Amino acid sequence: MEYQHIECYQEGAVGVLVLNRPAQLNSFNELMHQEVAAVLKAWENNPEVRAILMTGNGRGFCAGQDLGDRAVNSGEIAPDLGQSIDRYYNPLIKRITGMPKPVICAVNGVAAGAGANIALACDIVIAARSASFIQAFCRLGLVPDSGGTWLLPRLVGRARALALTLRGDKVSAEQAREMGMIWQVVEDDQLQSEAMQQAQQLSRQPTYGLGLIKQAINSAADNSLDEQLELERDLQRLAGRSEDYREGVDAFLNKRTPEYKGR
Amino acid sequence: MNCQDILVSPVDAGVLTITLNRPARRNALRNQTLREIGEVLADAAGNPEVRSVVIQGNPRCFAAGADLEEMRHLDAVGLQQDERPALWRCIDEFGKPLIAAVNGYALGAGLELVLHCDLVVAGKGALLGLPEIKLGIMPGAGGTQRLSRQIGQQTAMKMVLTGEPVTAERAYELGLVSQLCVPALTDEYAFKLARQIAVQAPLAVQAAKAAIKACQETSLSQGLRQERQAFVWLAGTEDRNEGINAFLEKRAPHYRGK
């Protein structure tokens, strides 16, 4: 299938999704939302795809909403921003966090507004040294969306989350890593190869089990300890029935390298 | 019994499992389906081996509604003479515990079937709703009555008048679902719950179910009188002596349904 605003391909068991509107810093318009959703939906149920790598073309990762779509003339009634959140941004965040396989984000440049929060919604975030994160919403009189207000305090703590979202400061990749907002910083020219290598490595792991781990971690923030302990029991019960678990134990006992199939 | 629309498992540890099995039609409940469920339940009512029953769908769908193809050709007279209300009554009159295991969609008649069950185990993310209003009709198998009695007028109105479903998590908060679980374990945990009930004294279980269901039919004083009658009636059963003796002798009871 031909896409206008994204590139997507499979490399081994890794599904690579590249945001591709470089002239607009890969900001989202409706068509791009639809294309991203179609690809992620197809990969969600495709057992051949066992890890997903998201990145952007050009000097930015994603600048969030394309404001060109959003010109507000003084005489006209205000656009309903809640509508595009309902229709596109919220489903996208749910699709990434609910994806039953690891999603790696290679942040190649500026990640601003919803673009920052989409990156942070991914499971492992690797940033190029020159990349940056900006909760730009406050500068326009808006509220961080795409899960920003939920995720940030959990990643960096309330004090930093409030300062970042009220001030809209630009945070460098290194600062983001120090705060615990992201996992890793690599040199610009090594970003794609490093991210791809990690994605490849993850794509050979017990995918089903990784999906359950992700589900457990993502549920933890909403659950009490008792609820979480019960969830762990349930997920472990399922994990224990997987082929990969048998393979893992067998390989360990026979001192060989396991070959996981992701189920 | 030869069934087209459902699968019936052999009785296992006192539990009979009915699986709605028209996946291509998202388990839409046509008359044939309800008839088959009713017949299996009538059979189970007279079979002392069956102590409780689970009704389940598949991972994507419990039942997405009634069969619209079947319904669209019925006019007012046709509906008036339809056997459907009698088919639902057969399910409602089943005296042993009926447990719904819900994954995916339970909509329209699907939710009404869930509302006919005594206990509901639901997988997180399941969607329960009565979307009839979106088709220019309304729930016709107890949806407006059972739902508002269970969750109150405001939430029932919202669900019935907008047709928007609620998630299993919300349904749990509302008291529509007794147990939430990871979707992959829903059927298994429903079976576990059914088995837990299946080891209890069958006559006591049936009397207790009838007493709770009577709640919707009678005043409190009348209900309390009926409860007392059933309580006294159980004193005439062998299982009651067995239950109390086993407790006092610190051993597991052996109930025989007598």
Boltz contact constraints between the chains, C-beta under 6 A:
constraints:
  - contact:
      token1: [A, 234]
      token2: [B, 182]
      max_distance: 6.0
  - contact:
      token1: [A, 234]
      token2: [B, 185]
      max_distance: 6.0
  - contact:
      token1: [A, 238]
      token2: [B, 184]
      max_distance: 6.0
